[in-house]
Amino acid sequence: MRLQFSKMHGLGNDFVVIDAISQPVELTPDQVRLLAHRRFGVGCDQVLLVEKPTDPALADFRYRVFNADGNEVEQCGNGARCFAVFVRERGLTHKDRIPVETAAGLIQLEIQQDGQVTVDMGPPKLAPWQIPFEAEAAMPAYPLEVDGETWEIGAVSMGNPHAVLRVDNVQTAPVARLGPAIESHERFPRHVNVGFMEVVSSGEIRLRVYERGVGETLACGTGACAAVVVGRIQGLLDDTVAVDLPGGRLVINWPGTDQVPVMMTGPATQVFTGSMDL
């Protein structure tokens, strides 16, 4: 199978984006791992598929996300921005506002005049069973025992599960040690993305994210949203927060009200296009 693709990134979180509307595409986990491999394939954190919606009355497209390990996941915020730029540049739509179906539900993408993309990520899910996370009730923070130490985390789903730890300095945070240990913690039955958040001020944070099935990435859109939600719930942050990730800055807005969506704004860039035999 000869596959046409685009290589894109959102703040260094990189993707292979595939138009599965104009060409027949059925990817196996092995093929996803090959595409994502940085020596034998194209190289990426995630593979994104652009498909026809299951219900054209609700959405213009269906958006699927596969991690580098071959597993399909629910959502990816940086990928959503790349998705919006991809369908516009490929002529699949001429709209500025694009409703898109995901495994986590419907999202709205809006391309701004300056080329940045705002994503309506939907309301955060805070009930433990929604994340999913093993706890008796929703709390601003939970104690979590990891390798004999107890850490305080916030837990939230942004369509995918996130644990957020507050740290004094993201540069020295134990991401390589704690990231994989928390990702596979037994209290997160579907594993979890792990954010390490340094609060600079009520309007700015620094963040590193260890993504499940990928490892640490240069940026994570849903991780930025999750960190701001946790910071708002814990009374640390304002409605609008600049999130500085290793790959660059996102702006997240959430007023801290139940059932109100989290809004994420940031860039998306096409690097090159190509084709590959699978």
C-alpha positions in Angstrom: 0.0 0.0 0.0 1.4 3.4 -1.1 0.4 5.9 1.5 0.3 9.7 1.0 0.9 11.7 4.2 1.9 15.1 5.7 4.4 15.6 8.5 3.1 18.3 10.9 3.8 19.5 14.3 2.2 21.6 17.1 5.0 23.2 19.2 7.2 20.2 18.4 4.6 17.6 19.2 4.9 15.9 15.8 2.4 13.9 13.7 2.0 11.9 10.5 -1.4 13.1 9.2 -3.2 10.9 6.6 -6.1 11.7 4.4 -8.3 8.6 4.7 -11.1 10.2 2.7 -9.3 10.5 -0.7 -7.4 7.2 -0.3 -8.3 3.9 1.2 -6.5 3.4 4.6 -6.6 0.6 7.0 -3.7 0.7 9.5 -2.5 -2.2 11.7 -0.7 -1.5 15.0 2.5 -2.7 13.3 2.1 -0.2 10.5 1.5 2.6 12.9 4.6 1.7 14.8 6.6 1.7 11.5 5.3 5.1 10.4 6.1 6.5 13.8 9.6 5.0 14.0 12.3 7.7 13.8 14.9 5.6 12.1 12.9 3.1 9.9 9.8 5.2 9.3 8.7 8.8 9.0 9.0 9.5 12.7 6.3 11.0 14.9 4.7 11.0 18.3 1.2 10.2 16.9 -0.4 9.2 13.6 -3.6 11.1 12.8 -6.3 9.8 10.4 -8.8 12.2 8.7 -12.0 10.2 7.9 -15.6 10.9 6.9 -17.9 11.4 9.9 -20.2 8.7 11.0 -23.0 11.4 11.3 -22.6 14.2 8.7 -25.4 16.2 10.4 -23.1 16.6 13.5 -19.6 16.8 12.2 -17.6 17.4 9.0 -14.9 14.9 9.7 -13.9 12.1 12.0 -10.5 12.4 13.7 -8.6 9.3 15.0 -5.3 9.3 16.9 -2.8 6.5 17.3 0.2 6.7 19.6 3.6 5.7 18.5 3.2 2.3 20.3 0.3 1.5 17.9 -2.5 2.0 20.3 -5.5 4.1 19.4 -6.3 6.9 21.9 -9.2 9.2 22.5 -7.9 12.7 21.9 -4.8 14.9 21.2 -5.0 18.7 21.5 -1.9 19.6 19.4 -3.1 17.0 16.8 -6.5 18.7 16.7 -4.9 22.0 15.6 -2.8 20.2 13.0 -6.0 18.5 11.8 -7.6 21.8 11.2 -4.7 23.2 9.2 -4.4 19.9 7.3 -8.1 19.8 6.1 -7.9 23.5 5.0 -4.6 23.2 3.2 -5.8 20.0 1.4 -9.0 21.7 0.3 -11.1 19.2 2.2 -13.0 22.2 3.7 -13.1 26.0 3.3 -14.7 26.7 6.7 -13.1 28.6 9.5 -15.1 26.7 12.1 -15.0 22.9 11.8 -17.0 20.4 13.9 -15.0 17.2 14.2 -16.0 13.8 15.7 -13.5 12.1 18.0 -13.5 9.0 20.2 -14.0 11.4 23.1 -16.9 13.2 21.6 -17.5 16.2 19.3 -14.9 19.1 19.3 -15.0 22.4 17.5 -11.9 23.8 15.7 -11.6 27.4 14.6 -8.8 28.8 12.4 -8.0 32.4 13.4 -7.0 35.2 11.0 -3.4 35.0 12.2 -3.2 31.2 11.4 -3.4 30.1 15.0 -6.1 27.5 15.8 -8.5 27.6 18.7 -9.9 24.3 19.8 -13.1 23.9 21.9 -11.9 20.9 23.9 -15.2 20.4 25.7 -15.8 20.5 29.5 -13.3 18.7 31.7 -14.4 15.4 33.3 -13.6 15.4 37.0 -15.5 12.4 38.5 -13.0 9.5 39.1 -15.1 7.1 37.1 -15.0 9.4 34.1 -11.2 9.7 34.0 -10.9 6.7 34.9 -9.1 6.8 38.3 -9.7 4.7 41.4 -10.9 7.1 44.1 -14.1 7.3 46.2 -15.0 10.9 45.2 -13.8 13.9 43.2 -11.2 16.0 45.0 -9.0 19.0 44.1 -6.0 16.8 44.9 -5.3 13.1 45.7 -2.4 11.4 47.5 -0.7 8.8 45.2 1.9 6.3 46.5 4.6 5.7 44.0 7.6 3.5 44.8 7.3 4.1 48.5 6.8 7.9 48.2 3.5 9.8 48.4 2.9 12.5 45.8 -0.1 14.8 45.5 -1.8 14.8 42.1 -4.8 16.4 40.4 -6.7 14.1 38.1 -8.9 15.0 35.1 -10.0 13.8 31.7 -9.8 16.0 28.7 -11.1 13.2 26.6 -8.0 11.3 27.7 -6.8 10.8 31.3 -4.3 13.1 33.0 -2.5 13.3 36.3 -0.9 16.6 37.2 1.8 17.2 39.8 2.9 20.6 41.0 6.7 21.0 41.1 9.0 23.8 42.1 11.0 23.7 38.9 10.1 21.8 35.7 13.8 21.7 34.7 14.7 19.5 37.7 11.4 17.6 38.0 11.8 13.8 38.0 10.0 13.3 34.7 12.0 10.4 33.6 11.5 8.5 36.8 8.0 9.4 37.9 6.5 9.7 34.4 6.5 6.0 33.5 5.7 5.0 37.1 2.6 7.1 37.3 1.6 6.3 33.7 1.2 2.7 34.5 -0.1 3.1 38.1 -2.7 0.6 39.1 -5.1 3.4 40.1 -5.3 4.4 36.5 -6.8 1.3 34.8 -6.3 2.8 31.2 -2.9 4.3 32.1 -2.5 8.1 32.2 -0.6 11.1 30.8 1.5 12.8 33.5 2.0 16.5 33.7 4.7 18.3 35.8 3.5 21.9 36.4 5.5 24.8 37.8 3.3 27.8 38.7 5.1 31.0 37.7 2.1 33.3 38.4 -1.6 33.1 38.4 -1.5 33.7 34.6 1.5 31.6 33.6 2.8 28.1 34.2 5.6 25.9 32.9 4.8 22.3 32.0 6.4 19.1 30.9 4.3 16.1 30.0 5.1 12.4 29.9 2.5 11.0 27.5 1.2 7.4 27.8 2.5 5.2 25.0 4.9 7.9 23.8 7.1 9.2 26.6 8.0 12.9 27.2 7.0 15.1 24.3 7.8 18.7 23.4 4.2 19.7 23.9 0.8 18.2 24.8 -2.4 20.2 24.2 -4.7 18.1 26.4 -1.9 18.1 29.0 -1.9 21.9 29.0 -5.7 22.0 29.3 -5.6 19.5 32.2 -2.9 21.4 34.1 -4.9 24.6 33.9 -8.1 22.8 35.0 -6.2 21.4 38.0 -4.6 24.7 38.8 -8.0 26.5 38.6 -9.7 23.9 40.9 -6.8 24.2 43.4 -7.2 28.0 43.4 -3.8 28.7 41.9 -4.7 30.1 38.4 -6.7 32.7 36.6 -9.3 32.1 33.8 -6.7 32.6 31.1 -3.3 31.1 31.4 -0.2 31.0 29.2 1.3 27.5 29.3 5.0 27.3 28.4 6.0 23.9 27.2 9.5 22.8 25.9 8.2 23.3 22.3 6.5 26.7 22.8 3.5 28.5 24.3 -0.3 27.6 24.3 -3.0 29.8 25.8 -5.7 28.1 27.7 -9.0 29.6 28.9 -11.4 28.0 31.4 -13.6 29.9 33.9 -13.7 27.0 36.3 -17.4 26.3 35.8 -18.9 22.9 35.4 -20.0 22.0 31.9 -18.1 25.0 30.4 -15.6 24.0 27.7 -11.8 24.5 27.9 -10.5 26.6 25.0 -7.0 26.1 23.7 -5.2 28.4 21.2 -1.9 27.7 19.5 0.0 27.1 16.2 0.1 24.2 13.8 2.8 23.8 11.2 3.2 21.6 8.1 6.8 20.4 7.7 6.7 18.3 4.5 4.5 15.9 2.5 5.5 12.5 1.2 4.5 8.9 0.5 5.6 5.6 1.9 5.1 1.9 1.1 3.5 -0.1 3.9 
